[in-house]
Amino acid sequence: MNAFRLKKQLWRRWRRWKKALWIGAACLGLTFLAWRSLQVPEEISELLNSPAPGVTESLDHIQAADEPAAAVFKQDGIGSPEADPAEAQEQLLQAIEQSGQSRTVHLKITYVTGEEIQTLAGRRNPQQQKQLIVEHAAWSGRIGPEGDLWLEQRVNDLSPLTKREAYIGVDEQGNLTLFKGPPVDQKVMKTFFQMDMGSMKSALPEEIWNQLQDGIRVQDIEEYNSVLSTFSDYARDTAEQVMQSKE
C-alpha cells in the first residue's frame, strides 16, 4: 500500500514537472519570436538602404540611357513653336555671331487682314543684325533658306492699308469679301465665306442690303468683327457649298 501511494505521488510530481517544462518552453519560444520581430524591420531597412549590386547597375544603365535622349529632344526643339522665346533669341544671336555674314533684313508684320513686309536698304553686318534683334525683342526672328534675316511680329488689329481703304462687300460668286476700295473695283484682299444670298436678301432691310452691295467701310477692329459677326448668320453650310461645287 505504501508502495502504491509512493508511486502515485511520484506520478503527480512528474505531471507537474512536465507541465512546468512545457510552460517554460512556450515562454522561451514567445520571447524568441518577439526578439525576431524587432530584428526584421532593421533587416528590411538595411535592404532598402543598400540595394543589391544588380539593381544598382540597372538604375545606372537607365540613367545613362536617358541622358542622350534628353539631349536629342533639346536639339530637335530648337526653333520649334514650343521653344522658349528668350532661348530662341539667344540661339539666333549666337548663329549670327558665329557666321560673321552680312545679311538682307526683312521686317514682317502680320495683321488680322493681311501682312506687310519691309525690306531694309542695304545689307547689315552681324553687329547691326544683333542690334535689330535686341530692339525688337518681342518679335520672333529666323534666318530664311536664302540666308536673309527675318523679324516677324503678329498684331491683333487691322493693317494700316485696311484702315485707309478697305470695304466689306460681296463678290460675283456671293462670297463675303474684303476689298481694297469699293467692291465695284473687285480688288480682293481677303475672302471669308460664301453666303446664302436668297435668305439674306429676304431677311435684311433694304438699306443694309444696299450698303453691302456698295461696300461697308471698316476702319477699326471693332467694326470689322461686328460686320463679320452679323453676316456669319447667312453663311452657307459647308456641306451645301461642297454639293454646289460638284454641280
C-alpha positions in Angstrom: 0.0 0.0 0.0 2.8 2.4 0.8 4.5 1.5 -2.4 1.3 2.3 -4.3 1.0 5.7 -2.6 4.6 6.5 -3.3 4.2 5.6 -6.9 1.1 7.8 -7.1 2.9 10.7 -5.5 5.8 10.4 -7.9 3.4 10.3 -10.9 1.7 13.5 -9.7 5.1 15.2 -9.3 6.1 14.1 -12.7 3.0 15.6 -14.3 3.6 18.9 -12.5 7.3 19.0 -13.7 6.2 18.1 -17.2 3.6 20.9 -17.2 6.3 23.3 -16.0 8.7 22.3 -18.7 6.0 22.9 -21.4 5.2 26.3 -19.9 8.9 27.2 -19.8 9.5 26.1 -23.4 6.4 28.1 -24.5 7.7 31.2 -22.8 11.1 30.8 -24.4 9.5 30.4 -27.8 7.4 33.5 -27.4 10.5 35.5 -26.2 12.4 34.4 -29.3 9.6 35.3 -31.6 9.3 38.8 -30.0 13.0 39.3 -30.4 12.9 38.3 -34.1 10.0 40.7 -34.8 12.2 43.5 -33.6 15.1 42.4 -35.8 13.1 42.0 -39.1 12.3 45.8 -39.6 16.0 46.6 -39.1 17.0 44.0 -41.8 14.3 45.3 -44.1 15.6 48.8 -43.6 19.1 47.7 -44.4 17.9 46.1 -47.6 16.1 49.2 -48.7 19.0 51.5 -47.9 21.5 49.2 -49.6 20.2 47.9 -53.0 21.7 44.8 -54.4 24.5 45.3 -56.9 22.3 44.1 -59.8 19.7 46.7 -59.0 22.3 49.5 -58.8 23.7 48.6 -62.2 20.2 48.6 -63.8 19.4 52.0 -62.4 22.8 53.3 -63.6 22.1 51.9 -67.0 18.7 53.5 -67.2 20.0 56.9 -66.1 22.8 56.7 -68.6 20.3 55.9 -71.4 18.1 58.8 -70.5 20.8 61.5 -70.8 21.3 61.2 -74.6 17.6 61.1 -75.2 17.1 64.4 -73.3 19.9 66.0 -75.4 18.3 64.9 -78.7 14.9 66.3 -77.5 16.5 69.7 -76.8 18.3 69.7 -80.1 15.1 68.9 -82.0 13.2 71.5 -80.1 15.4 74.4 -81.4 13.2 76.8 -83.4 10.0 74.9 -82.6 6.8 76.7 -81.6 7.2 75.4 -78.1 10.8 76.8 -77.8 11.3 79.4 -75.1 11.4 82.9 -76.8 14.4 84.0 -74.8 16.3 80.8 -75.6 15.4 81.0 -79.3 16.6 84.6 -79.5 19.9 83.7 -77.8 20.4 80.9 -80.3 19.7 83.3 -83.2 22.2 85.8 -81.8 24.8 83.1 -81.5 24.2 81.9 -85.0 24.6 85.4 -86.4 27.8 85.9 -84.3 29.4 82.6 -85.4 28.6 83.1 -89.1 30.0 86.6 -89.4 27.9 87.2 -92.5 26.2 90.4 -93.6 22.5 89.8 -94.5 19.5 91.4 -96.0 16.9 92.1 -93.3 13.1 91.9 -93.7 10.6 93.2 -91.2 7.3 91.3 -91.4 4.1 92.3 -89.6 1.1 90.0 -89.8 -2.2 91.7 -89.1 -5.7 90.2 -88.9 -6.4 91.3 -92.5 -3.0 90.5 -94.1 0.7 91.2 -93.7 3.1 93.9 -94.6 6.8 93.3 -95.3 9.5 96.0 -95.3 13.0 95.2 -96.6 15.7 97.4 -95.1 18.0 99.0 -97.6 21.5 97.5 -97.9 23.0 94.6 -96.1 23.5 94.6 -92.3 26.7 93.3 -90.7 26.4 90.9 -87.6 26.6 93.7 -85.1 23.7 95.6 -86.9 21.7 92.4 -87.1 22.1 91.8 -83.4 21.1 95.3 -82.6 17.8 95.0 -84.6 17.0 91.7 -82.8 17.6 93.3 -79.4 15.5 96.4 -80.4 12.6 94.1 -81.5 12.9 91.6 -78.5 9.1 90.8 -78.6 9.3 89.7 -82.3 10.3 86.3 -83.5 13.4 86.0 -85.6 14.8 83.5 -88.0 17.3 83.0 -90.8 15.5 82.1 -94.0 16.5 79.5 -96.5 18.1 82.2 -98.7 20.2 83.4 -95.8 18.2 86.6 -95.1 17.3 87.6 -91.6 13.5 87.8 -90.9 12.0 89.6 -87.9 8.3 88.8 -87.6 5.5 90.4 -85.4 1.8 89.4 -85.1 -0.7 92.2 -84.4 -4.3 91.7 -83.4 -5.5 94.7 -85.4 -6.3 95.8 -89.0 -3.4 96.7 -91.2 -2.9 100.4 -91.9 -3.9 99.7 -95.6 -7.1 98.2 -94.4 -7.9 101.1 -92.2 -7.3 103.5 -95.1 -9.0 101.8 -98.0 -10.9 98.6 -97.1 -14.6 97.8 -97.6 -16.5 94.6 -96.9 -18.9 93.5 -99.6 -20.0 90.6 -101.8 -18.1 89.4 -104.9 -19.7 87.9 -108.0 -19.8 84.4 -106.5 -21.7 85.5 -103.5 -18.7 85.4 -101.1 -18.3 87.9 -98.3 -15.1 89.6 -99.2 -12.7 92.3 -98.0 -11.9 94.7 -100.9 -9.3 97.3 -101.4 -11.6 100.2 -102.3 -15.3 99.8 -103.2 -16.4 96.3 -104.3 -17.1 97.6 -107.8 -13.3 97.7 -108.3 -13.0 94.0 -107.5 -9.6 94.4 -105.8 -9.9 91.4 -103.4 -7.8 91.5 -100.3 -9.4 88.6 -98.4 -12.4 86.2 -98.9 -14.3 85.0 -95.9 -17.1 82.6 -96.7 -20.0 82.1 -99.2 -23.4 83.4 -98.2 -26.9 82.3 -98.8 -27.9 85.4 -100.9 -31.6 84.5 -101.2 -32.1 84.1 -97.4 -30.0 87.2 -96.7 -31.9 89.4 -99.2 -35.3 88.4 -97.8 -34.2 88.9 -94.2 -32.2 92.1 -94.3 -33.7 95.5 -94.5 -33.2 97.0 -98.0 -30.9 99.7 -96.6 -28.5 97.1 -95.2 -28.6 95.1 -98.4 -27.7 98.2 -100.5 -24.9 99.0 -98.1 -23.4 95.5 -98.5 -23.6 95.8 -102.3 -21.9 99.2 -102.3 -19.4 98.1 -99.6 -19.3 98.7 -95.9 -16.4 100.8 -94.8 -14.3 99.3 -91.9 -11.7 101.4 -90.1 -11.1 99.6 -86.9 -11.0 96.1 -85.5 -14.4 96.5 -83.7 -16.2 97.5 -86.9 -14.5 94.6 -88.7 -15.5 92.0 -86.2 -19.1 93.4 -85.9 -19.7 93.1 -89.7 -18.3 89.6 -89.8 -20.4 88.5 -86.9 -23.6 90.0 -88.4 -23.2 88.3 -91.8 -21.9 85.0 -90.5 -25.6 84.1 -89.7 -26.1 83.9 -93.5 -23.0 81.8 -94.3 -23.8 78.7 -96.3 -23.4 75.3 -94.7 -20.1 73.7 -95.6 -21.8 70.5 -96.9 -24.1 72.7 -99.1 -21.1 74.5 -100.5 -19.4 71.2 -101.4 -22.6 70.0 -103.2 -22.9 73.2 -105.2 -19.2 73.0 -106.2 -19.8 69.4 -107.6 -22.8 70.6 -109.6 
